Amino acid sequence: MATAARLAALPRRALLLLSGRALHTRRPAASQRATNSYVQGTVDIPLLNKTVGQCLDETAERFPDREAFVFVRDGVRKTFAQFKEEVDQAAAGLLALGLKKGDRLGMWGPNKYEWVLMQFATAQAGIILVSVNPAYQALELEFVIRKVGCKALVFPTQFKSQKYYDILKQSCPELENSSPGGIKSKRLPDLSVVIVVDSKLPGTFHMNDVMQAGDSSHVKQLRALQQTLSCNEPINIQFTSGTTGSPKGATLSHRNIVNNGNLIGMRLGITEQDYRVCLPAPLYHCLASVGGCMVTALHGSSCIFSSPSFEGKAALEAVSQEKCSFLHGTPTMFIAMLSQPDFDSYDLSTLRGGVIAGSPVPPEIMKMILTKMHMPETVVAYGTTENSPVTFMGFPNDSIDRKTKTVGYIFPHTEAKIEDPETGKPVPLNTAGELQIRGYRVMLGYWDDPERTREVISDDKWYKTGDIASLDEHGYCSIIGRCKDMIIRGGENIYPAELEQFLHTHPKVEEVQVVGVKDSVMGEEVCACIRLRAGQNCTVEDIKAFCKGKISHFKIPRFRNTS
């Protein structure tokens, strides 16, 4: 009997075991219903105490000839055996260039094979990968490099209008006249090694130089170093802007991302079969680097990257050509895919599900994903970079109601509670308050920023997400908005995400953002910024009439921008 048929025949709360591995984590029994806004995930699935490198080694041994990574636009295909060999070669090369365990290496660029290569090569050598937004300009780049003390930086020559070498020179004018590996910069004192992925430029190494730099002594050094690595050590710094101030470097350990990747794959139902996952999301975000690459390293799925940066058409082409079974992305990405003029010409019949994360999913969009995109097992996931990232995630066979109104059920080995942000007291079920998370997943802290770390992680290890949420009696979570995004209109609390969800049900609305604008009488008023579907017209009065009688009068937008 096919796996899907066997799953359908099982009780919804069953824990299906196949070859000794859990396909889906256990749903709560009726007797386990929450009675207040606190929930704890199951602990009967053991946590892994492995490094990223150990996970890749084991999976490469199990599936040597299976494709691990495919970069469609660049024509790059690597089996697990090929990838493992090149990762070890690159790791030895980094050691030959003088990098040591604990050094920081910044990866700055779009979705390219070298990004993934560096993600795992640094992990093998105990070097901490710093995920740098490929859109960063000189001042932003300088802040990040100085904040974490990057010793090395890797990037392509150019992507679209972004000329990476020229941007770096603005903060490091010494680069052009330096010898490779010998940079001495006044403004970037820690930076000594610059690696260009696709060309040889003054003061830099070409990626080929790195791949050829390691000899037998460096391989021996690498093997000895790996014996000293601990799963509790930092391995990745992801910068998150938050709502105020400069970016913060969320520091994650092997244990953080290994276990999150493992549990994501289990809840999706990825088994030892050959699953192919299309990833149009950027690698500098956790959705791709953990939800994609780490799931691959743990479960043996194949990662298919459709294009260097998101293109709706390229994602559909990749799914069709590569016969993908899963597709991960943000709601905006799925909206763009569904809006392609030739959408109906793509064969999406191999799809079965995927992960949607990053922002709330409008119900109408979710319904189209489940039906028009042939993705009935789609799940919504919620998390933060600081939590490695996923904390709540739906089950593939959840009802449409749960897929559209919640962000899923708590992950194993995770606690969640909702507190009143003003009083710090627990709130009743189905009541809005600030979501807090505790468990293995919480980051080590913000790099070199103990004060801001203390602001979000309490002495008893609860992480304050800053998100307004509610928990129901089954342990499912609904995200209502950000604490700081809340609009207070004449004393009434209004959450933009709630209004956005509602306005998305208007047949002429394609996208919507709700913000507060200052008002001398009410304090704040509600403004809806709306993008209409192609060829549609809509007036302010149309929107107000649509809202009347369906939402509270004080939530109806007074201002509206359309495009």
C-alpha positions as CSV (number, residue, x, y, z in Angstrom):
1,M,0.0,0.0,0.0
2,A,1.4,3.5,-0.9
3,T,2.6,5.7,2.0
4,A,-0.1,8.3,1.4
5,A,-2.9,5.6,1.5
6,R,-1.4,4.1,4.7
7,L,-1.3,7.6,6.3
8,A,-4.9,8.2,5.3
9,A,-6.0,4.9,6.9
10,L,-4.4,5.7,10.3
11,P,-6.0,7.6,13.2
12,R,-5.2,11.3,13.1
13,R,-3.3,11.2,16.4
14,A,-1.2,8.2,15.5
15,L,2.6,8.3,15.4
16,L,3.5,6.4,12.3
17,L,6.8,4.6,12.4
18,L,8.5,3.6,9.2
19,S,12.0,1.9,9.3
20,G,12.2,3.0,12.9
21,R,11.8,6.7,12.1
22,A,8.8,8.9,12.9
23,L,7.0,10.2,9.8
24,H,4.8,12.7,11.7
25,T,5.3,13.8,15.3
26,R,2.5,13.0,17.6
27,R,-0.6,15.1,17.9
28,P,-1.9,15.8,21.3
29,A,-4.5,13.4,22.7
30,A,-7.8,14.7,23.8
31,S,-6.8,14.4,27.4
32,Q,-3.7,16.6,26.8
33,R,-5.7,19.7,25.9
34,A,-4.3,22.9,27.3
35,T,-6.1,24.7,30.0
36,N,-4.2,27.9,29.9
37,S,-1.9,29.7,27.5
38,Y,1.0,27.3,27.9
39,V,1.9,24.3,25.8
40,Q,4.8,21.9,25.7
41,G,5.7,19.7,22.8
42,T,6.3,16.0,23.0
43,V,9.7,14.8,24.4
44,D,9.5,11.2,23.2
45,I,11.6,12.0,20.0
46,P,15.2,12.2,21.2
47,L,17.3,15.3,20.4
48,L,20.4,14.8,18.4
49,N,23.8,15.6,19.8
50,K,25.6,15.8,16.5
51,T,27.5,18.5,14.6
52,V,26.5,19.6,11.2
53,G,29.4,17.8,9.7
54,Q,28.6,14.5,11.3
55,C,25.0,14.7,9.9
56,L,26.3,15.3,6.4
57,D,28.9,12.5,6.7
58,E,26.2,10.0,7.7
59,T,23.7,11.0,5.0
60,A,26.4,11.0,2.3
61,E,27.2,7.4,3.3
62,R,23.5,6.4,3.1
63,F,22.8,8.1,-0.2
64,P,26.1,8.6,-2.1
65,D,24.6,8.7,-5.6
66,R,21.5,10.7,-4.8
67,E,21.5,14.4,-5.9
68,A,22.0,16.6,-2.9
69,F,22.0,20.1,-4.5
70,V,20.8,21.3,-7.8
71,F,21.2,25.0,-9.0
72,V,19.0,25.0,-12.0
73,R,20.1,28.4,-13.5
74,D,23.8,27.6,-13.2
75,G,23.5,24.0,-14.4
76,V,25.2,22.7,-11.2
77,R,24.3,19.2,-9.9
78,K,26.1,17.5,-7.0
79,T,25.4,14.1,-5.5
80,F,25.9,13.6,-1.8
81,A,29.2,11.9,-2.5
82,Q,30.5,14.7,-4.7
83,F,29.3,17.4,-2.3
84,K,30.8,15.7,0.7
85,E,34.2,15.5,-1.1
86,E,34.1,19.1,-2.1
87,V,33.0,20.2,1.4
88,D,36.1,18.5,2.9
89,Q,38.3,19.9,0.2
90,A,37.0,23.5,0.8
91,A,37.3,23.1,4.6
92,A,41.0,22.0,4.3
93,G,41.5,24.9,1.9
94,L,40.1,27.4,4.5
95,L,42.5,26.0,7.1
96,A,45.4,26.4,4.6
97,L,44.4,30.1,4.1
98,G,45.0,30.5,7.9
99,L,41.4,30.4,9.2
100,K,41.0,28.7,12.6
101,K,38.2,27.2,14.6
102,G,36.0,30.0,15.9
103,D,36.9,32.5,13.2
104,R,34.0,34.2,11.4
105,L,33.5,33.9,7.6
106,G,30.9,36.1,5.9
107,M,28.9,34.7,3.0
108,W,27.6,37.6,1.0
109,G,25.6,36.9,-2.2
110,P,22.6,35.3,-3.9
111,N,21.7,31.6,-4.1
112,K,24.8,30.0,-5.6
113,Y,26.4,26.6,-5.1
114,E,29.3,28.3,-3.3
115,W,26.9,29.5,-0.6
116,V,26.0,26.0,0.3
117,L,29.6,24.8,-0.1
118,M,30.7,27.4,2.4
119,Q,27.8,26.6,4.8
120,F,29.0,23.1,5.2
121,A,32.8,23.6,4.8
122,T,32.8,26.2,7.6
123,A,30.8,23.8,9.8
124,Q,33.3,21.0,9.1
125,A,36.2,23.2,10.2
126,G,34.5,24.8,13.2
127,I,34.4,28.2,11.5
128,I,31.3,30.3,12.2
129,L,29.4,31.2,9.0
130,V,27.9,34.7,9.0
131,S,24.9,35.0,6.7
132,V,25.1,38.5,5.0
133,N,22.2,39.9,3.2
134,P,23.2,40.1,-0.5
135,A,21.5,43.5,-0.8
136,Y,23.7,45.2,1.8
137,Q,25.5,48.3,0.8
138,A,28.8,49.6,2.1
139,L,27.7,51.0,5.5
140,E,25.5,47.9,6.3
141,L,28.3,45.5,5.3
142,E,30.8,47.4,7.3
143,F,28.6,47.3,10.4
144,V,28.2,43.5,10.1
145,I,31.9,42.7,9.5
146,R,33.0,44.9,12.4
147,K,30.3,43.7,14.8
148,V,31.2,40.0,14.5
149,G,34.9,40.5,13.5
150,C,34.8,38.6,10.2
151,K,38.2,37.3,9.2
152,A,37.0,36.2,5.8
153,L,34.4,37.3,3.3
154,V,33.1,35.4,0.3
155,F,31.1,36.8,-2.6
156,P,30.6,36.8,-6.4
157,T,31.9,39.6,-8.6
158,Q,28.5,41.0,-9.4
159,F,24.8,40.1,-9.2
160,K,22.3,42.3,-11.1
161,S,23.4,45.9,-10.2
162,Q,25.2,44.8,-7.0
163,K,29.0,45.1,-7.6
164,Y,30.2,43.3,-4.5
165,Y,34.0,44.0,-4.9
166,D,33.4,47.7,-5.5
167,I,31.1,48.0,-2.5
168,L,33.7,46.3,-0.3
169,K,36.3,48.8,-1.5
170,Q,34.3,51.6,-0.1
171,S,35.0,50.3,3.4
172,C,38.3,48.6,2.6
173,P,40.2,50.8,0.1
174,E,43.4,48.9,1.0
175,L,42.0,45.8,-0.8
176,E,43.2,46.6,-4.3
177,N,46.9,47.0,-3.2
178,S,46.9,44.0,-0.8
179,S,48.3,40.5,-1.4
180,P,45.6,37.8,-1.1
181,G,45.2,36.8,2.5
182,G,47.2,39.8,3.7
183,I,44.6,42.6,3.9
184,K,45.3,45.1,6.6
185,S,42.3,47.5,6.7
186,K,41.9,50.5,9.0
187,R,38.1,50.3,9.1
188,L,37.8,46.5,9.0
189,P,40.7,45.5,11.2
190,D,39.7,41.8,11.5
191,L,39.3,41.2,7.8
192,S,42.3,39.5,6.1
193,V,40.9,37.0,3.6
194,V,38.6,37.9,0.7
195,I,37.4,35.1,-1.7
196,V,35.7,35.9,-4.9
197,V,33.5,33.0,-6.2
198,D,33.9,33.6,-10.0
199,S,36.9,35.8,-10.8
200,K,40.4,36.7,-9.7
201,L,40.5,40.3,-8.5
202,P,43.4,42.3,-6.8
203,G,43.8,41.4,-3.1
204,T,41.5,38.3,-3.3
205,F,41.6,34.6,-3.7
206,H,39.5,32.9,-6.4
207,M,37.3,30.0,-5.1
208,N,39.5,27.7,-7.2
209,D,42.5,28.8,-5.1
210,V,40.7,27.7,-1.9
211,M,39.7,24.3,-3.4
212,Q,43.4,23.7,-4.3
213,A,45.0,25.1,-1.2
214,G,44.7,22.2,1.2
215,D,47.2,19.4,1.1
216,S,47.5,16.2,3.2
217,S,48.7,18.1,6.2
218,H,45.6,20.3,6.2
219,V,43.3,17.3,5.8
220,K,45.0,15.8,8.8
221,Q,44.6,19.1,10.7
222,L,40.9,19.1,9.7
223,R,40.3,15.5,11.0
224,A,42.0,16.4,14.3
225,L,40.0,19.6,14.6
226,Q,36.7,17.8,14.0
227,Q,37.4,15.6,17.1
228,T,37.3,18.8,19.2
229,L,34.0,20.1,17.9
230,S,31.0,20.3,20.2
231,C,27.4,20.4,19.1
232,N,26.9,23.2,21.6
233,E,29.4,25.5,19.9
234,P,28.3,28.4,17.6
235,I,28.2,27.6,13.9
236,N,26.1,30.4,12.3
237,I,25.3,34.0,12.9
238,Q,22.2,35.4,11.2
239,F,21.5,39.1,11.3
240,T,18.0,40.2,12.3
241,S,16.9,43.8,12.2
242,G,14.0,43.6,14.6
243,T,11.9,46.7,14.9
244,T,14.4,49.2,16.3
245,G,18.1,49.9,16.3
246,S,20.9,48.3,14.4
247,P,21.0,44.7,13.2
248,K,21.6,42.0,15.8
249,G,23.6,38.8,15.2
250,A,21.6,35.9,16.4
251,T,24.1,33.2,17.2
252,L,23.1,29.6,16.6
253,S,24.8,26.3,17.5
254,H,25.1,23.0,15.7
255,R,22.5,21.7,18.2
256,N,20.1,24.5,17.4
257,I,20.0,24.0,13.6
258,V,20.6,20.2,13.5
259,N,17.6,19.5,15.6
260,N,15.3,22.0,14.0
261,G,16.2,20.6,10.5
262,N,15.6,17.1,11.8
263,L,12.2,17.9,13.3
264,I,11.1,19.9,10.2
265,G,11.8,16.9,8.0
266,M,9.9,14.6,10.3
267,R,6.8,16.7,10.5
268,L,6.8,17.1,6.7
269,G,6.9,13.3,6.4
270,I,10.2,13.1,4.5
271,T,11.4,9.5,4.6
272,E,14.3,7.7,3.0
273,Q,12.5,8.0,-0.4
274,D,13.9,10.4,-2.9
275,Y,12.1,13.7,-2.1
276,R,13.0,16.8,-4.2
277,V,12.4,20.2,-2.6
278,C,12.3,23.4,-4.6
279,L,13.7,26.4,-2.7
280,P,13.1,29.8,-4.2
281,A,13.8,31.4,-0.8
282,P,17.2,33.1,-0.1
283,L,19.9,31.2,1.6
284,Y,20.8,34.0,4.0
285,H,17.4,33.3,5.7
286,C,16.7,30.3,7.9
287,L,13.9,29.0,5.7
288,A,16.4,28.0,3.1
289,S,19.6,27.4,5.1
290,V,17.8,25.3,7.8
291,G,14.4,24.4,6.4
292,G,16.2,23.4,3.1
293,C,19.9,22.6,3.5
294,M,19.8,21.2,7.0
295,V,16.8,19.0,6.1
296,T,18.8,17.7,3.2
297,A,21.8,17.0,5.3
298,L,19.7,15.1,7.8
299,H,17.0,13.4,5.7
300,G,18.6,12.9,2.3
301,S,16.1,15.0,0.4
302,S,17.4,16.9,-2.7
303,C,17.5,20.7,-2.6
304,I,16.6,22.4,-5.9
305,F,17.4,26.1,-6.2
306,S,15.4,27.6,-9.0
307,S,17.3,30.9,-9.4
308,P,19.9,33.1,-7.7
309,S,17.1,35.4,-6.4
310,F,13.4,34.8,-6.4
311,E,11.6,34.6,-9.7
312,G,8.1,33.2,-9.8
313,K,8.4,31.9,-13.4
314,A,11.8,30.2,-12.6
315,A,10.3,28.5,-9.5
316,L,7.4,27.0,-11.5
317,E,9.8,25.9,-14.2
318,A,12.1,24.2,-11.6
319,V,9.2,22.3,-10.1
320,S,8.0,21.2,-13.5
321,Q,11.4,20.2,-14.9
322,E,12.9,18.7,-11.7
323,K,9.7,16.9,-10.7
324,C,9.7,18.4,-7.2
325,S,7.6,17.0,-4.4
326,F,7.8,20.0,-2.0
327,L,8.0,23.7,-2.6
328,H,8.9,26.1,0.2
329,G,8.4,29.9,0.2
330,T,6.8,33.0,1.7
331,P,3.2,34.0,1.0
332,T,4.5,36.8,-1.3
333,M,6.4,34.2,-3.4
334,F,3.3,32.0,-3.8
335,I,1.2,35.0,-4.8
336,A,3.8,35.8,-7.5
337,M,3.8,32.2,-8.7
338,L,0.0,32.0,-8.9
339,S,-0.1,35.3,-10.7
340,Q,2.1,34.2,-13.6
341,P,0.2,34.7,-16.9
342,D,1.2,31.2,-18.1
343,F,0.6,29.5,-14.7
344,D,-1.7,26.8,-16.2
345,S,1.0,25.7,-18.6
346,Y,3.3,24.2,-15.9
347,D,3.1,20.6,-14.9
348,L,2.9,20.7,-11.1
349,S,1.5,17.2,-10.7
350,T,4.5,15.9,-8.7
351,L,4.0,18.4,-5.9
352,R,2.4,17.2,-2.7
353,G,3.2,19.8,-0.2
354,G,5.6,22.4,1.2
355,V,6.2,25.0,3.9
356,I,4.8,28.5,3.9
357,A,6.5,30.9,6.4
358,G,7.6,34.4,6.9
359,S,4.2,36.2,7.2
360,P,0.5,35.3,7.6
361,V,-1.1,33.4,4.7
362,P,-4.3,34.9,3.3
363,P,-7.0,32.2,3.3
364,E,-7.8,32.6,-0.4
365,I,-4.1,32.2,-1.3
366,M,-3.9,29.1,0.8
367,K,-6.9,27.5,-0.9
368,M,-5.3,28.1,-4.3
369,I,-2.0,26.6,-3.2
370,L,-3.8,23.5,-1.9
371,T,-5.8,23.0,-5.1
372,K,-4.3,24.9,-8.1
373,M,-0.7,24.0,-7.2
374,H,-1.5,20.4,-6.2
375,M,-0.1,20.9,-2.7
376,P,-2.7,19.3,-0.3
377,E,0.0,18.5,2.3
378,T,1.2,22.1,2.6
379,V,1.9,23.3,6.1
380,V,2.3,26.7,7.7
381,A,5.3,27.3,9.9
382,Y,6.2,30.0,12.3
383,G,9.4,30.9,13.9
384,T,12.1,33.5,14.5
385,T,15.8,33.5,13.6
386,E,16.5,33.5,17.3
387,N,14.7,30.1,17.6
388,S,16.6,28.3,14.9
389,P,13.9,29.0,13.4
390,V,10.7,26.9,13.5
391,T,8.7,26.7,16.8
392,F,5.2,26.0,15.4
393,M,4.3,24.0,12.3
394,G,1.2,22.4,11.0
395,F,0.6,18.8,10.1
396,P,0.3,17.8,6.4
397,N,-3.3,16.5,7.0
398,D,-4.5,19.5,9.1
399,S,-7.9,20.9,8.2
400,I,-8.2,23.9,5.9
401,D,-9.4,25.9,8.9
402,R,-6.2,25.2,10.8
403,K,-4.0,25.8,7.8
404,T,-5.5,29.3,7.3
405,K,-6.2,30.4,10.9
406,T,-3.2,29.0,12.8
407,V,0.6,28.6,12.3
408,G,0.4,25.0,13.5
409,Y,1.2,23.0,16.5
410,I,4.1,23.3,18.9
411,F,7.4,21.5,18.0
412,P,8.9,18.7,20.1
413,H,11.1,19.7,23.0
414,T,9.6,23.2,23.0
415,E,7.6,25.2,25.5
416,A,5.4,28.2,24.6
417,K,3.4,30.5,26.7
418,I,1.4,33.7,26.2
419,E,1.7,36.6,28.7
420,D,0.2,40.1,28.9
421,P,3.1,42.3,27.6
422,E,2.1,45.0,30.1
423,T,1.7,43.0,33.3
424,G,3.8,39.9,32.5
425,K,0.9,37.7,33.8
426,P,-0.4,34.6,31.9
427,V,-3.5,35.1,29.8
428,P,-6.4,32.7,29.3
429,L,-6.7,30.5,26.3
430,N,-7.7,32.2,23.0
431,T,-6.5,35.5,24.4
432,A,-3.9,37.7,22.7
433,G,-0.6,38.4,24.4
434,E,3.1,38.2,23.8
435,L,4.4,34.8,22.7
436,Q,7.4,33.4,24.6
437,I,9.5,30.3,23.7
438,R,11.8,28.0,25.7
439,G,13.8,25.0,24.7
440,Y,16.9,23.6,22.9
441,R,16.1,25.9,20.0
442,V,16.7,29.3,21.7
443,M,19.9,31.0,20.3
444,L,23.1,31.2,22.3
445,G,22.5,35.0,22.3
446,Y,23.2,38.1,20.1
447,W,26.9,38.2,19.2
448,D,28.9,40.5,21.4
449,D,25.7,42.1,22.7
450,P,24.8,40.9,26.2
451,E,22.6,43.8,27.0
452,R,20.2,43.2,24.0
453,T,20.4,39.4,24.7
454,R,19.2,40.1,28.3
455,E,16.3,42.1,26.9
456,V,14.9,39.1,25.1
457,I,16.0,36.1,27.1
458,S,15.0,35.9,30.7
459,D,17.1,34.3,33.5
460,D,14.9,31.2,33.3
461,K,15.6,31.0,29.5
462,W,12.3,32.2,28.1
463,Y,12.8,34.0,24.7
464,K,10.4,37.0,24.2
465,T,9.4,36.9,20.5
466,G,7.8,40.4,20.4
467,D,4.9,38.8,18.6
468,I,1.3,39.0,19.7
469,A,-0.3,35.6,19.5
470,S,-2.9,33.3,21.1
471,L,-3.1,29.6,21.9
472,D,-6.1,27.4,21.6
473,E,-7.1,24.4,23.8
474,H,-5.5,22.0,21.3
475,G,-2.1,23.7,21.5
476,Y,-2.3,25.4,18.1
477,C,-1.0,29.0,17.8
478,S,-2.4,32.0,15.9
479,I,-0.2,35.0,15.2
480,I,-2.0,38.3,15.5
481,G,0.8,40.8,15.0
482,R,3.9,42.5,16.4
483,C,3.8,44.1,19.8
484,K,5.3,47.3,18.3
485,D,3.1,47.1,15.2
486,M,-0.2,47.4,17.1
487,I,-2.3,50.4,16.2
488,I,-4.0,52.1,19.1
489,R,-7.0,54.1,17.7
490,G,-9.0,56.0,20.4
491,G,-7.9,53.4,23.0
492,E,-8.9,50.4,20.9
493,N,-6.1,47.9,20.0
494,I,-5.9,47.0,16.4
495,Y,-3.6,44.4,14.9
496,P,-2.6,45.0,11.3
497,A,-2.2,41.2,10.5
498,E,-5.8,40.6,11.4
499,L,-7.0,43.3,9.1
500,E,-4.7,42.2,6.3
501,Q,-6.1,38.7,6.5
502,F,-9.6,40.1,6.2
503,L,-8.9,42.5,3.3
504,H,-7.3,39.6,1.3
505,T,-10.7,38.1,1.0
506,H,-11.8,41.0,-1.2
507,P,-11.9,39.5,-4.8
508,K,-10.1,42.5,-6.3
509,V,-7.2,42.6,-3.8
510,E,-3.9,41.0,-4.6
511,E,-1.7,42.2,-1.7
512,V,-2.3,44.5,1.3
513,Q,-0.3,46.1,4.1
514,V,-2.0,47.8,7.0
515,V,-0.2,50.5,9.0
516,G,-1.0,53.2,11.6
517,V,-0.8,56.9,10.8
518,K,-0.8,59.7,13.3
519,D,-4.1,61.4,13.9
520,S,-4.7,64.5,16.1
521,V,-8.0,63.2,17.4
522,M,-7.8,59.4,17.6
523,G,-4.1,59.2,18.2
524,E,-3.7,56.8,15.3
525,E,-5.9,55.9,12.3
526,V,-5.8,52.8,10.1
527,C,-4.3,53.0,6.6
528,A,-4.5,50.2,4.2
529,C,-2.0,50.0,1.3
530,I,-3.6,47.8,-1.4
531,R,-2.3,46.4,-4.6
532,L,-5.2,45.4,-6.9
533,R,-5.4,42.5,-9.2
534,A,-4.5,43.2,-12.8
535,G,-7.2,45.1,-14.6
536,Q,-9.3,45.8,-11.5
537,N,-10.6,49.1,-10.2
538,C,-11.7,49.8,-6.6
539,T,-12.6,53.0,-4.7
540,V,-12.3,53.9,-1.0
541,E,-16.0,53.6,-0.7
542,D,-15.9,50.1,-2.2
543,I,-13.5,49.0,0.5
544,K,-15.4,50.6,3.3
545,A,-18.7,49.0,2.1
546,F,-16.9,45.6,2.0
547,C,-15.8,46.1,5.6
548,K,-19.1,47.3,7.0
549,G,-20.9,44.8,9.1
550,K,-18.0,42.3,8.8
551,I,-15.4,43.9,11.1
552,S,-15.7,46.3,14.0
553,H,-16.3,49.9,12.8
554,F,-13.1,51.2,14.5
555,K,-11.0,48.7,12.4
556,I,-12.3,50.0,9.0
557,P,-9.4,51.8,7.2
558,R,-9.9,55.5,7.0
559,F,-7.0,55.9,4.5
560,R,-6.3,53.8,1.5
561,N,-3.5,53.7,-1.1
562,T,-4.0,51.5,-4.1
563,S,-1.7,50.5,-7.0
